[in-house]
Structure formats: C-alpha cells, structure tokens
Amino acid sequence: MTDQKELQKLFKQHYRQMYRLATILLHDDVESKDVVHDIFARLLDGHGDLKEDTVESYLLTSVRNRCLNVMRNRQIQERVERLYLLDLDATIISTEELRVGELCSGILFEEELKARGSEHAILERIAEAD
C-alpha cells in the first residue's frame, strides 16, 4: 500500500494529527514538519508495510519514534557542545595560567639576574679591595 495516490490520501487524512503529535513532543514547528515529511518520504521510497487496519497506529508510532530520535540527537548535540565549551574554557584557562607562569618566571628570572648582578658587583668590589 505505498502507491503514490494512496500516500496522498493518507497524507491528507493524517498529516494534521501527525504534525500535532510531533509538535507536542518536540515543541518546534520546523522539526515537527520535517519529522512528518520524512515519514512520508520513507513510505514513498517503499519503506514500511502499511495495512489498512493499522495505518493510523503505524503513522503515529512512526512520529513518536522519530521524535524520540530527534530529542535524543538534540541531547547528544547539546552534551557535545557543552563538553566542547568546557574543553575550550579549560584550554583558555591553561593558556592564561601558562602566560601567568611565564610572566612570573620571567619576573623571577629578572630578579635573579639582578640579584646575581649585585652579587657579582659585591664580589668585584671585594676583589678590588684585596
């Protein structure tokens, strides 16, 4: 039952109900339309075995499952983005710590050179005095 005319008939009969369910689950009009259109596109490609007595159940179950996939993919994407931002923050902090460390070690190095310079000057004075 995947004839194009039969699918048009099913689309006209069930689109509203399928779209409404998708919108309730996803809270996003564009994604809801995509879900419903994807289901009909798969049926048009010959995927799915439709029987007249279970068509409505099949279509609504397909919407529910597809919406669950979309929500799962959203969560995964959000988790990846969050981890990326945490990693980016850690990198920025590490870079800043490195810069601070370099600055501190540079300051310490300058102070050490100054101290050695003054030690060297003292040693020169002692050597001259002898």
N, C-alpha and C positions, 0 to 999 in steps of 0.2 A: 504494500500500500504506500509506495513512495512515488506515485505518478505526480507530475507537476501540477495538474489540475486539482488532484486530491490534496496536495500540500497547500495550494492556495486556499482551498476551502477550509482546511484545518487552521491555517494562519488567520483567516478572517474570524473563525469561530473561537479560537483560543488565545489569540495574541493578547487581548486586554487582561485576561486572568493571569497569563504567564508573566506579563510585564508587571502587573500589580504585585505578584508574589516576589519577583526579583527586586522590585523597588523596596518592598518591606524588609527584605533580607539585607540588601546592600546599601540602602539609603543614598543611592546615586543613580540618577536618571540615565546618564550616558552608559554606565556599565550595565545597567538593567536592560537597556535596549540591545547592547552587544551580546549579552547572555542569550536573550530570546532569539536574536538573529543567528547566532552561532548554532543554536539547536536546530533551527530550520535549515540552515546551510548544511549541517551534517546529515539531516534527513534527505535533503536534495541530492547529496553525494551518495546516498544509498546506505548510510549507517543507520542502524536501528530497525527493529522489526515491529511494525505497528499493526495492532489488531483492533478492530472497530470497538470492541467492548472495553478495551483498556487504554485507548488513545489518550484520554484526558489524564488519567493517572500517570501514564508514561511521560507525557509532556511536563506535567507539574513536578514529577520526581526528577526529571532531567533539569528543570530550572533550579530546583533545590540543590541538587548535586553540583551543578555548575556554579551556583552562588557560593556554596561551601568551598569550592576550589578557588574562586576569586578571593574570598575572605582569607583563606589560608595563604595564598600568594601575597596578599597585602601584608599580612603579619610577618611573613618571611622577609619581604622587601623592607618593611619598617625596622625589623631587627637588624638587617644588614646595614641599613642606613645609620641606625643608632650605633652599631659597632664601629662603623667607618668613622663616624664623628668622634667617638671615644678614642679611637686609634689616632685620629688626626689631632685631637686635643693632647693626647699623650706625646705625640711627636712634637707638637708645638712646645709643650712644657719641657720635654727633654732638650729641645734645641735651645730654649731660653735658659735652662739650667746649665747647659754646656757653655753658652755665651757668658753667663754669670760666672761659671767656673773659670773660663778663660780669662775673663776680666780680673777675677780675684787672683788667679795665679800670676797674671801679668803684673798686677799691683804688688803682689808679694815678691815677684822676681825683681821689680824695680827697687823695692825696699831692700831686698837682699843685696842688690848691686850697690846701692847707696851705702849700706852697712859695710860691705866689703871694701868699698872705696874709702870710707872713713877709716876702716881698719888698716887698709893699705897706706893711707896718709899717716896714720899714727906710727906704723912700722917704719915708714920713710923718715919721719922725724926722729924716731929712736935711733935709727941707723946713722943719721946725720949728727946726732948728738954724741955718738960714740966716736 
